[in-house]
C-alpha cells in the first residue's frame, strides 16, 4: 500500500488551484465594487461624512482581521459539546474551524487587503476635499497626514484586535457562528416554514 494516494493528491492540488483562481477573481470584483462605491459616496459627501466612511472601512478591516485570527487560534472541542446540545451557531462555528485556512485567508488577506487599498484611496479623497475647502501652504503635508492617520488607525486597531482575538477566540467564533446561523434562518422567518409533503 502506497504512503500517498496519487489520485487524492491530484484532487487536492486541483482543489487548491481552483480556490486560488476563484479567490483572485472574487477579490478583483469585490475590491473594484467597494472602491467604486466608496469613491461615489465620498465625492458626494462632506469632509465629516467622508471621514466617517473612512473609519467604517478601517473598522471592517479590523473586525475581519479579528475573525481571521480567532479562526486560526480557536479549538473545535467546546463547539462539539454545544452542537450536541443543539446550541444555535455551534455547527456553523465547527465548519468555520474546519475550513480555518480558507476563512483566515478570506478575512485577513482578501477583506483586509481590500480595506487597506480602499482606505488609502479614501484618505486621498479626504485630503483633496480638505485642500479644496481650506488654504494650505504645503498641500503635501495634508496628504501625508491623511495617509499616516489611515495607516496608524489600521495598524493600531489590528494590534489591539489580535490580542483580543487570541484571548477570546472561542467567544468570537461562537458569535460569528451565531451570525451565520441567523442569516441561514432569515429566509425562513420571512418566507415561513415549508410544509412537509
N, CA, C and O of each residue as an XYZ file, in Angstrom:
788
protein
N       0.842     -1.201      0.000
C       0.000      0.000      0.000
C       0.879      1.255      0.000
O       1.779      1.380      0.831
N       0.626      2.170     -0.917
C       1.448      3.379     -1.038
C       1.133      4.347      0.093
O       0.022      4.394      0.622
N       2.156      5.112      0.438
C       2.000      6.062      1.541
C       1.029      7.189      1.180
O       0.261      7.650      2.024
N       1.070      7.627     -0.078
C       0.195      8.717     -0.507
C      -0.590      8.289     -1.732
O      -0.019      7.742     -2.675
N      -1.870      8.527     -1.727
C      -2.732      8.199     -2.855
C      -2.534      9.261     -3.939
O      -2.839     10.432     -3.714
N      -2.015      8.858     -5.139
C      -1.747      9.843     -6.199
C      -3.011     10.573     -6.650
O      -2.967     11.764     -6.955
N      -4.143      9.852     -6.693
C      -5.414     10.463     -7.116
C      -5.888     11.505     -6.105
O      -6.342     12.587     -6.477
N      -5.776     11.163     -4.818
C      -6.176     12.101     -3.761
C      -5.297     13.345     -3.782
O      -5.778     14.461     -3.583
N      -3.993     13.141     -4.027
C      -3.045     14.247     -4.100
C      -3.360     15.167     -5.283
O      -3.264     16.390     -5.184
N      -3.741     14.542     -6.409
C      -4.091     15.306     -7.613
C      -5.374     16.105     -7.394
O      -5.481     17.263     -7.798
N      -6.356     15.450     -6.735
C      -7.623     16.132     -6.448
C      -7.407     17.327     -5.529
O      -7.998     18.390     -5.723
N      -6.548     17.141     -4.520
C      -6.248     18.223     -3.574
C      -5.552     19.385     -4.277
O      -5.823     20.553     -3.996
N      -4.642     19.041     -5.204
C      -3.915     20.067     -5.957
C      -4.877     20.861     -6.843
O      -4.798     22.087     -6.915
N      -5.793     20.140     -7.523
C      -6.795     20.793     -8.381
C      -7.727     21.677     -7.550
O      -8.103     22.773     -7.967
N      -8.091     21.175     -6.366
C      -8.959     21.924     -5.452
C      -8.295     23.231     -5.025
O      -8.933     24.283     -4.996
N      -6.995     23.147     -4.691
C      -6.245     24.337     -4.277
C      -6.092     25.333     -5.421
O      -6.176     26.545     -5.219
N      -5.864     24.805     -6.631
C      -5.733     25.670     -7.815
C      -7.036     26.411     -8.085
O      -7.035     27.611     -8.357
N      -8.162     25.673     -8.008
C      -9.483     26.302     -8.207
C      -9.727     27.375     -7.155
O     -10.268     28.437     -7.460
N      -9.323     27.095     -5.903
C      -9.501     28.041     -4.814
C      -8.729     29.334     -5.078
O      -9.259     30.430     -4.891
N      -7.467     29.200     -5.515
C      -6.618     30.370     -5.791
C      -7.218     31.214     -6.924
O      -7.280     32.439     -6.826
N      -7.661     30.539     -8.008
C      -8.252     31.247     -9.152
C      -9.548     31.950     -8.733
O      -9.782     33.107     -9.082
N     -10.386     31.225     -7.974
C     -11.663     31.794     -7.512
C     -11.432     33.017     -6.641
O     -12.061     34.058     -6.836
N     -10.523     32.886     -5.675
C     -10.279     33.983     -4.732
C      -9.659     35.184     -5.442
O      -9.873     36.327     -5.037
N      -8.889     34.923     -6.506
C      -8.285     36.009     -7.300
C      -9.366     36.857     -7.955
O      -9.357     38.083     -7.845
N     -10.307     36.190     -8.644
C     -11.366     36.920     -9.342
C     -12.380     37.547     -8.377
O     -12.889     38.639     -8.628
N     -12.669     36.851     -7.278
C     -13.585     37.401     -6.263
C     -12.985     38.669     -5.655
O     -13.687     39.662     -5.462
N     -11.685     38.631     -5.356
C     -11.003     39.793     -4.785
C     -11.034     40.975     -5.745
O     -11.300     42.107     -5.340
N     -10.759     40.703     -7.030
C     -10.795     41.764     -8.041
C     -12.178     42.399     -8.118
O     -12.307     43.622     -8.149
N     -13.211     41.559     -8.148
C     -14.588     42.050     -8.273
C     -15.008     42.847     -7.039
O     -15.530     43.956     -7.153
N     -14.773     42.271     -5.862
C     -15.174     42.927     -4.612
C     -14.399     44.227     -4.405
O     -14.975     45.245     -4.022
N     -13.090     44.186     -4.661
C     -12.254     45.377     -4.498
C     -12.704     46.496     -5.429
O     -12.814     47.650     -5.015
N     -12.963     46.152     -6.682
C     -13.426     47.142     -7.658
C     -14.771     47.731     -7.268
O     -14.980     48.941     -7.361
N     -15.685     46.864     -6.829
C     -17.035     47.304     -6.445
C     -17.000     48.231     -5.234
O     -17.649     49.277     -5.221
N     -16.228     47.833     -4.209
C     -16.140     48.638     -2.989
C     -15.449     49.980     -3.273
O     -15.876     51.020     -2.772
N     -14.384     49.950     -4.076
C     -13.677     51.192     -4.428
C     -14.603     52.145     -5.171
O     -14.634     53.342     -4.886
N     -15.362     51.605     -6.132
C     -16.298     52.413     -6.911
C     -17.376     53.015     -6.016
O     -17.702     54.197     -6.126
N     -17.925     52.187     -5.131
C     -18.981     52.636     -4.222
C     -18.465     53.694     -3.239
O     -19.115     54.718     -3.026
N     -17.295     53.441     -2.644
C     -16.750     54.401     -1.669
C     -16.376     55.716     -2.337
O     -16.578     56.782     -1.756
N     -15.824     55.655     -3.572
C     -15.488     56.883     -4.307
C     -16.739     57.695     -4.615
O     -16.748     58.919     -4.484
N     -17.808     56.988     -5.031
C     -19.076     57.663     -5.351
C     -19.678     58.311     -4.104
O     -20.163     59.441     -4.158
N     -19.644     57.587     -2.979
C     -20.185     58.121     -1.728
C     -19.376     59.312     -1.214
O     -19.930     60.324     -0.785
N     -18.046     59.166     -1.271
C     -17.175     60.188     -0.701
C     -17.128     61.457     -1.540
O     -16.968     62.551     -1.000
N     -17.267     61.317     -2.864
C     -17.231     62.500     -3.724
C     -18.472     63.371     -3.539
O     -18.441     64.574     -3.798
N     -19.577     62.743     -3.084
C     -20.830     63.478     -2.864
C     -21.070     63.796     -1.383
O     -22.161     64.223     -1.006
N     -20.051     63.585     -0.553
C     -20.203     63.809      0.887
C     -19.307     64.946      1.351
O     -18.342     65.318      0.683
N     -19.650     65.484      2.506
C     -18.795     66.488      3.135
C     -17.604     65.813      3.795
O     -17.512     64.586      3.823
N     -16.690     66.624      4.329
C     -15.468     66.092      4.936
C     -15.790     65.198      6.128
O     -15.178     64.142      6.292
N     -16.748     65.613      6.964
C     -17.093     64.839      8.163
C     -17.648     63.459      7.795
O     -17.236     62.450      8.367
N     -18.588     63.418      6.835
C     -19.185     62.140      6.397
C     -18.131     61.264      5.739
O     -18.091     60.053      5.956
N     -17.271     61.891      4.925
C     -16.190     61.154      4.260
C     -15.251     60.529      5.286
O     -14.771     59.411      5.101
N     -14.993     61.265      6.373
C     -14.129     60.745      7.441
C     -14.792     59.573      8.158
O     -14.117     58.614      8.530
N     -16.118     59.644      8.355
C     -16.866     58.535      8.967
C     -16.812     57.288      8.076
O     -16.687     56.168      8.572
N     -16.907     57.494      6.747
C     -16.809     56.373      5.794
C     -15.428     55.736      5.890
O     -15.299     54.512      5.883
N     -14.388     56.581      5.981
C     -13.017     56.076      6.129
C     -12.885     55.235      7.403
O     -12.304     54.150      7.378
N     -13.428     55.744      8.518
C     -13.379     54.993      9.782
C     -14.134     53.671      9.681
O     -13.700     52.662     10.237
N     -15.277     53.676      8.962
C     -16.066     52.449      8.779
C     -15.275     51.409      7.981
O     -15.305     50.222      8.309
N     -14.573     51.847      6.944
C     -13.753     50.938      6.117
C     -12.637     50.329      6.964
O     -12.384     49.126      6.904
N     -11.974     51.177      7.757
C     -10.894     50.697      8.634
C     -11.445     49.713      9.667
O     -10.825     48.687      9.947
N     -12.615     50.032     10.232
C     -13.241     49.165     11.240
C     -13.593     47.798     10.658
O     -13.405     46.780     11.323
N     -14.101     47.763      9.426
C     -14.420     46.485      8.764
C     -13.152     45.638      8.631
O     -13.167     44.437      8.901
N     -12.062     46.273      8.216
C     -10.780     45.564      8.098
C     -10.321     44.991      9.422
O      -9.834     43.862      9.474
N     -10.472     45.762     10.503
C     -10.062     45.315     11.838
C     -10.927     44.144     12.317
O     -10.409     43.162     12.849
N     -12.259     44.253     12.125
C     -13.195     43.192     12.551
C     -12.881     41.883     11.843
O     -12.839     40.829     12.478
N     -12.660     41.937     10.537
C     -12.356     40.713      9.787
C     -10.988     40.158     10.149
O     -10.784     38.945     10.121
N     -10.050     41.033     10.489
C      -8.732     40.585     10.955
C      -8.868     39.830     12.277
O      -8.195     38.823     12.496
N      -9.743     40.324     13.157
C     -10.011     39.654     14.439
C     -10.608     38.268     14.197
O     -10.202     37.294     14.831
N     -11.580     38.182     13.274
C     -12.216     36.888     12.955
C     -11.187     35.919     12.383
O     -11.142     34.753     12.774
N     -10.357     36.404     11.452
C      -9.319     35.562     10.844
C      -8.339     35.023     11.863
O      -7.932     33.863     11.795
N      -7.958     35.875     12.816
C      -7.024     35.462     13.873
C      -7.691     34.475     14.824
O      -7.073     33.498     15.247
N      -8.950     34.733     15.157
C      -9.687     33.843     16.072
C      -9.864     32.456     15.473
O      -9.731     31.453     16.174
N     -10.163     32.395     14.180
C     -10.324     31.103     13.483
C      -9.019     30.316     13.502
O      -9.025     29.092     13.633
N      -7.907     31.024     13.371
C      -6.592     30.358     13.352
C      -6.170     29.842     14.723
O      -5.338     28.939     14.811
N      -6.738     30.407     15.806
C      -6.290     30.019     17.149
C      -7.312     29.212     17.965
O      -6.942     28.551     18.935
N      -8.578     29.262     17.582
C      -9.624     28.568     18.365
C      -9.571     27.049     18.167
O      -9.023     26.564     17.177
N     -10.144     26.309     19.113
C     -10.213     24.844     19.038
C     -11.664     24.396     18.855
O     -12.601     25.077     19.272
N     -11.821     23.244     18.225
C     -13.160     22.706     17.931
C     -13.888     22.167     19.161
O     -15.114     22.233     19.239
N     -13.144     21.645     20.102
C     -13.712     20.873     21.208
C     -14.917     21.528     21.899
O     -15.936     20.858     22.068
N     -14.850     22.805     22.306
C     -16.007     23.393     23.006
C     -17.279     23.417     22.157
O     -18.389     23.361     22.686
N     -17.104     23.502     20.832
C     -18.258     23.613     19.935
C     -18.949     22.263     19.698
O     -20.127     22.224     19.341
N     -18.215     21.155     19.897
C     -18.830     19.828     19.760
C     -19.863     19.613     20.872
O     -20.936     19.053     20.645
N     -19.514     20.069     22.072
C     -20.453     19.970     23.197
C     -21.682     20.844     22.951
O     -22.807     20.444     23.253
N     -21.460     22.033     22.404
C     -22.569     22.939     22.086
C     -23.459     22.356     20.993
O     -24.685     22.430     21.068
N     -22.816     21.767     19.963
C     -23.569     21.164     18.853
C     -24.416     19.993     19.345
O     -25.533     19.787     18.870
N     -23.878     19.220     20.307
C     -24.621     18.093     20.887
C     -25.870     18.583     21.622
O     -26.892     17.898     21.656
N     -25.769     19.784     22.210
C     -26.925     20.388     22.898
C     -27.800     21.207     21.941
O     -28.774     21.838     22.351
N     -27.426     21.179     20.648
C     -28.146     21.909     19.586
C     -28.199     23.417     19.840
O     -29.225     24.068     19.640
N     -27.058     23.947     20.288
C     -26.942     25.389     20.503
C     -26.812     26.065     19.137
O     -25.945     25.682     18.352
N     -27.657     27.069     18.831
C     -27.583     27.740     17.525
C     -26.204     28.347     17.281
O     -25.652     29.023     18.149
N     -25.659     28.103     16.107
C     -24.357     28.655     15.737
C     -23.191     27.725     15.966
O     -22.099     27.971     15.453
N     -23.396     26.637     16.742
C     -22.294     25.720     17.060
C     -21.817     24.958     15.823
O     -20.615     24.823     15.596
N     -22.769     24.460     15.024
C     -22.399     23.720     13.802
C     -21.671     24.627     12.817
O     -20.708     24.221     12.165
N     -22.153     25.864     12.724
C     -21.505     26.838     11.823
C     -20.093     27.161     12.295
O     -19.182     27.339     11.487
N     -19.922     27.235     13.619
C     -18.594     27.502     14.198
C     -17.624     26.366     13.871
O     -16.456     26.609     13.565
N     -18.116     25.118     13.936
C     -17.280     23.959     13.605
C     -16.865     23.993     12.137
O     -15.721     23.688     11.797
N     -17.812     24.371     11.266
C     -17.490     24.487      9.831
C     -16.416     25.543      9.595
O     -15.512     25.357      8.780
N     -16.527     26.645     10.316
C     -15.520     27.712     10.197
C     -14.138     27.185     10.590
O     -13.154     27.427      9.892
N     -14.075     26.471     11.698
C     -12.799     25.966     12.207
C     -12.218     24.862     11.319
O     -10.999     24.743     11.194
N     -13.086     24.060     10.707
C     -12.609     23.000      9.807
C     -12.109     23.560      8.479
O     -11.382     22.892      7.744
N     -12.509     24.792      8.182
C     -12.029     25.485      6.975
C     -11.213     26.712      7.384
O     -11.239     27.745      6.715
N     -10.489     26.575      8.496
C      -9.755     27.704      9.094
C      -8.803     28.388      8.114
O      -8.699     29.615      8.099
N      -8.111     27.597      7.299
C      -7.127     28.164      6.366
C      -7.796     29.109      5.368
O      -7.305     30.206      5.101
N      -8.932     28.655      4.822
C      -9.639     29.472      3.827
C     -10.344     30.662      4.466
O     -10.329     31.768      3.927
N     -10.957     30.425      5.612
C     -11.644     31.517      6.326
C     -10.640     32.593      6.706
O     -10.901     33.783      6.529
N      -9.489     32.175      7.228
C      -8.435     33.111      7.610
C      -7.911     33.875      6.399
O      -7.638     35.073      6.480
N      -7.774     33.169      5.272
C      -7.308     33.804      4.035
C      -8.286     34.873      3.559
O      -7.885     35.968      3.165
N      -9.589     34.535      3.603
C     -10.612     35.500      3.177
C     -10.634     36.711      4.111
O     -10.637     37.856      3.661
N     -10.650     36.439      5.417
C     -10.752     37.531      6.404
C      -9.510     38.410      6.429
O      -9.617     39.634      6.364
N      -8.329     37.796      6.524
C      -7.091     38.563      6.668
C      -6.557     39.109      5.351
O      -6.173     40.274      5.255
N      -6.539     38.241      4.331
C      -5.927     38.653      3.070
C      -6.901     39.389      2.163
O      -6.633     40.515      1.744
N      -8.037     38.754      1.855
C      -8.979     39.359      0.899
C      -9.598     40.630      1.481
O      -9.377     41.722      0.957
N     -10.373     40.495      2.559
C     -11.073     41.653      3.134
C     -10.066     42.657      3.701
O     -10.215     43.863      3.505
N      -9.043     42.161      4.402
C      -8.032     43.043      4.990
C      -7.312     43.887      3.950
O      -7.164     45.098      4.117
N      -6.862     43.241      2.871
C      -6.138     43.968      1.818
C      -7.048     44.923      1.067
O      -6.642     46.031      0.718
N      -8.296     44.488      0.816
C      -9.254     45.365      0.126
C      -9.498     46.617      0.959
O      -9.474     47.730      0.434
N      -9.731     46.437      2.252
C      -9.958     47.587      3.139
C      -8.736     48.493      3.196
O      -8.867     49.714      3.289
N      -7.546     47.898      3.140
C      -6.308     48.687      3.127
C      -6.204     49.557      1.889
O      -5.862     50.737      1.971
N      -6.505     48.958      0.731
C      -6.457     49.693     -0.545
C      -7.512     50.792     -0.568
O      -7.227     51.935     -0.924
N      -8.742     50.428     -0.183
C      -9.858     51.383     -0.224
C      -9.654     52.517      0.788
O      -9.977     53.667      0.490
N      -9.121     52.209      1.983
C      -8.881     53.266      2.972
C      -7.798     54.227      2.485
O      -7.857     55.425      2.762
N      -6.814     53.707      1.762
C      -5.783     54.572      1.168
C      -6.377     55.524      0.147
O      -6.045     56.709      0.116
N      -7.264     54.992     -0.692
C      -7.968     55.794     -1.691
C      -8.882     56.816     -1.017
O      -8.966     57.966     -1.447
N      -9.571     56.380      0.052
C     -10.483     57.264      0.778
C      -9.731     58.405      1.454
O     -10.200     59.543      1.455
N      -8.567     58.108      2.028
C      -7.777     59.154      2.691
C      -7.281     60.181      1.678
O      -7.180     61.367      1.990
N      -6.969     59.722      0.456
C      -6.553     60.646     -0.617
C      -7.716     61.551     -1.026
O      -7.519     62.735     -1.298
N      -8.935     60.986     -1.068
C     -10.128     61.767     -1.406
C     -10.396     62.831     -0.339
O     -10.722     63.972     -0.666
N     -10.258     62.456      0.937
C     -10.465     63.412      2.034
C      -9.422     64.526      1.975
O      -9.737     65.698      2.177
N      -8.172     64.142      1.694
C      -7.099     65.139      1.577
C      -7.416     66.142      0.462
O      -7.188     67.341      0.622
N      -7.940     65.654     -0.667
C      -8.310     66.532     -1.787
C      -9.438     67.478     -1.386
O      -9.433     68.651     -1.758
N     -10.423     66.952     -0.611
C     -11.534     67.788     -0.139
C     -11.053     68.867      0.830
O     -11.506     70.010      0.768
N     -10.141     68.501      1.718
C      -9.585     69.460      2.679
C      -8.852     70.580      1.940
O      -8.987     71.756      2.280
N      -8.075     70.198      0.926
C      -7.307     71.181      0.158
C      -8.208     72.111     -0.650
O      -7.853     73.264     -0.892
N      -9.373     71.615     -1.069
C     -10.326     72.443     -1.812
C     -11.002     73.467     -0.907
O     -11.260     74.596     -1.323
N     -11.285     73.072      0.328
C     -12.037     73.930      1.253
C     -11.165     74.846      2.113
O     -11.640     75.865      2.614
N      -9.906     74.490      2.280
C      -9.017     75.294      3.116
C      -7.719     75.572      2.367
O      -7.324     74.817      1.478
N      -7.073     76.650      2.735
C      -5.805     77.013      2.097
C      -4.641     76.518      2.953
O      -4.556     76.800      4.149
N      -3.750     75.774      2.304
C      -2.563     75.274      2.989
C      -1.325     75.636      2.185
O      -1.318     75.581      0.955
N      -0.282     76.008      2.912
C       0.968     76.376      2.237
C       1.633     75.149      1.620
O       2.158     75.204      0.508
N       1.599     74.021      2.376
C       2.211     72.777      1.898
C       1.145     71.689      1.785
O       0.882     70.974      2.752
N       0.522     71.559      0.592
C      -0.534     70.551      0.434
C      -0.057     69.116      0.653
O      -0.851     68.234      0.978
N       1.252     68.889      0.473
C       1.801     67.540      0.681
C       1.623     67.086      2.134
O       1.458     65.898      2.412
N       1.660     68.063      3.054
C       1.531     67.738      4.482
C       0.157     67.149      4.776
O       0.036     66.207      5.559
N      -0.895     67.713      4.136
C      -2.267     67.223      4.333
C      -2.383     65.787      3.826
O      -2.921     64.921      4.516
N      -1.875     65.539      2.618
C      -1.921     64.189      2.035
C      -1.143     63.199      2.887
O      -1.588     62.078      3.129
N       0.035     63.637      3.338
C       0.878     62.778      4.169
C       0.195     62.473      5.498
O       0.227     61.335      5.968
N      -0.429     63.496      6.109
C      -1.113     63.314      7.389
C      -2.277     62.335      7.255
O      -2.448     61.459      8.102
N      -3.085     62.477      6.187
C      -4.246     61.599      5.995
C      -3.809     60.151      5.780
O      -4.411     59.229      6.330
N      -2.762     59.956      4.981
C      -2.239     58.598      4.746
C      -1.694     57.995      6.028
O      -1.927     56.824      6.329
N      -0.954     58.823      6.789
C      -0.376     58.356      8.062
C      -1.471     58.038      9.067
O      -1.362     57.060      9.807
N      -2.536     58.855      9.105
C      -3.650     58.631     10.022
C      -4.364     57.316      9.709
O      -4.656     56.529     10.610
N      -4.645     57.085      8.408
C      -5.308     55.840      7.985
C      -4.452     54.623      8.337
O      -4.960     53.621      8.840
N      -3.142     54.723      8.065
C      -2.226     53.614      8.373
C      -2.133     53.382      9.877
O      -2.143     52.239     10.334
N      -2.042     54.471     10.649
C      -1.936     54.367     12.111
C      -3.165     53.736     12.738
O      -3.053     52.871     13.606
N      -4.350     54.173     12.292
C      -5.600     53.613     12.806
C      -5.727     52.133     12.451
O      -6.171     51.327     13.269
N      -5.334     51.782     11.219
C      -5.422     50.387     10.764
C      -4.484     49.483     11.559
O      -4.904     48.463     12.105
N      -3.218     49.866     11.617
C      -2.210     49.042     12.307
C      -2.476     48.980     13.811
O      -2.397     47.913     14.419
N      -2.794     50.139     14.410
C      -3.089     50.176     15.844
C      -4.323     49.367     16.200
O      -4.336     48.627     17.184
N      -5.378     49.519     15.374
C      -6.615     48.764     15.587
C      -6.416     47.273     15.450
O      -6.970     46.492     16.224
N      -5.621     46.871     14.459
C      -5.360     45.437     14.252
C      -4.502     44.855     15.368
O      -4.672     43.696     15.745
N      -3.585     45.653     15.895
C      -2.741     45.189     17.009
C      -3.601     44.904     18.240
O      -3.437     43.878     18.900
N      -4.526     45.831     18.540
C      -5.454     45.632     19.666
C      -6.356     44.431     19.383
O      -6.606     43.600     20.256
N      -6.838     44.362     18.133
C      -7.745     43.279     17.717
C      -7.123     41.903     17.813
O      -7.794     40.945     18.198
N      -5.841     41.788     17.467
C      -5.155     40.488     17.524
C      -5.065     39.977     18.960
O      -5.263     38.789     19.217
N      -4.765     40.879     19.892
C      -4.701     40.499     21.313
C      -6.072     40.011     21.783
O      -6.182     38.993     22.466
N      -7.103     40.751     21.407
C      -8.480     40.387     21.757
C      -8.852     39.044     21.140
O      -9.480     38.211     21.794
N      -8.458     38.828     19.858
C      -8.790     37.587     19.141
C      -8.148     36.366     19.782
O      -8.787     35.320     19.899
N      -6.894     36.487     20.198
C      -6.182     35.367     20.822
C      -6.792     35.027     22.188
O      -6.954     33.855     22.530
N      -7.126     36.062     22.961
C      -7.659     35.853     24.308
C      -9.126     35.432     24.333
O      -9.575     34.805     25.293
N      -9.879     35.773     23.280
C     -11.322     35.481     23.256
C     -11.742     34.749     21.986
O     -12.846     34.955     21.482
N     -10.850     33.886     21.466
C     -11.104     33.230     20.178
C     -12.386     32.387     20.176
O     -13.128     32.407     19.194
N     -12.654     31.656     21.243
C     -13.846     30.801     21.303
C     -15.119     31.636     21.255
O     -16.054     31.307     20.525
N     -15.155     32.717     22.032
C     -16.336     33.591     22.062
C     -16.574     34.250     20.708
O     -17.715     34.383     20.265
N     -15.480     34.665     20.049
C     -15.593     35.329     18.740
C     -16.153     34.362     17.700
O     -17.062     34.714     16.949
N     -15.610     33.141     17.654
C     -16.071     32.152     16.678
C     -17.525     31.767     16.959
O     -18.308     31.561     16.033
N     -17.876     31.672     18.232
C     -19.266     31.365     18.604
C     -20.203     32.472     18.110
O     -21.274     32.194     17.571
N     -19.790     33.722     18.300
C     -20.585     34.869     17.857
C     -20.749     34.869     16.334
O     -21.841     35.113     15.820
N     -19.651     34.592     15.617
C     -19.695     34.542     14.148
C     -20.585     33.385     13.695
O     -21.364     33.527     12.753
N     -20.466     32.238     14.372
C     -21.319     31.082     14.069
C     -22.790     31.409     14.250
O     -23.623     31.021     13.430
N     -23.114     32.128     15.333
C     -24.499     32.537     15.577
C     -24.998     33.494     14.491
O     -26.150     33.416     14.063
N     -24.119     34.393     14.054
C     -24.470     35.346     13.000
C     -24.766     34.619     11.687
O     -25.730     34.943     10.994
N     -23.926     33.631     11.350
C     -24.139     32.831     10.138
C     -25.446     32.049     10.250
O     -26.220     31.975      9.296
N     -25.681     31.465     11.427
C     -26.917     30.716     11.684
C     -28.142     31.619     11.510
O     -29.147     31.213     10.926
N     -28.043     32.844     12.024
C     -29.145     33.808     11.914
C     -29.424     34.150     10.458
O     -30.581     34.271     10.055
N     -28.348     34.309      9.657
C     -28.518     34.595      8.228
C     -29.178     33.417      7.501
O     -29.970     33.612      6.579
N     -28.841     32.189      7.928
C     -29.468     30.997      7.339
C     -30.947     30.914      7.689
O     -31.760     30.457      6.885
N     -31.292     31.360      8.895
C     -32.678     31.304      9.363
C     -33.531     32.461      8.848
O     -34.760     32.391      8.878
N     -32.881     33.521      8.377
C     -33.584     34.729      7.927
C     -34.629     34.466      6.839
O     -35.750     34.962      6.946
N     -34.289     33.691      5.783
C     -35.315     33.412      4.764
C     -36.534     32.679      5.324
O     -37.661     32.906      4.884
N     -36.296     31.791      6.306
C     -37.409     31.044      6.918
C     -38.329     31.978      7.702
O     -39.542     31.774      7.747
N     -37.736     33.014      8.323
C     -38.524     33.970      9.093
C     -39.511     34.745      8.211
O     -40.657     34.987      8.592
N     -39.026     35.127      7.014
C     -39.862     35.919      6.120
C     -40.707     35.051      5.188
O     -41.818     35.421      4.810
N     -40.153     33.883      4.822
C     -40.870     33.010      3.886
C     -41.807     32.032      4.568
O     -42.674     31.445      3.920
N     -41.641     31.851      5.875
C     -42.462     30.876      6.611
C     -41.906     29.494      6.433
O     -41.123     29.255      5.515
N     -42.289     28.587      7.283
C     -41.811     27.215      7.217
C     -42.536     26.450      6.122
O     -43.754     26.547      5.970
N     -41.756     25.689      5.365
C     -42.353     24.878      4.302
C     -43.073     23.672      4.897
O     -42.596     23.038      5.838
N     -44.224     23.377      4.325
C     -44.984     22.222      4.795
C     -44.391     20.946      4.247
O     -44.026     20.862      3.074
N     -44.301     19.955      5.111
C     -43.780     18.655      4.668
C     -44.824     17.933      3.844
O     -45.998     17.893      4.214
N     -44.395     17.357      2.716
C     -45.345     16.637      1.846
C     -45.594     15.241      2.366
O     -46.362     14.487      1.768
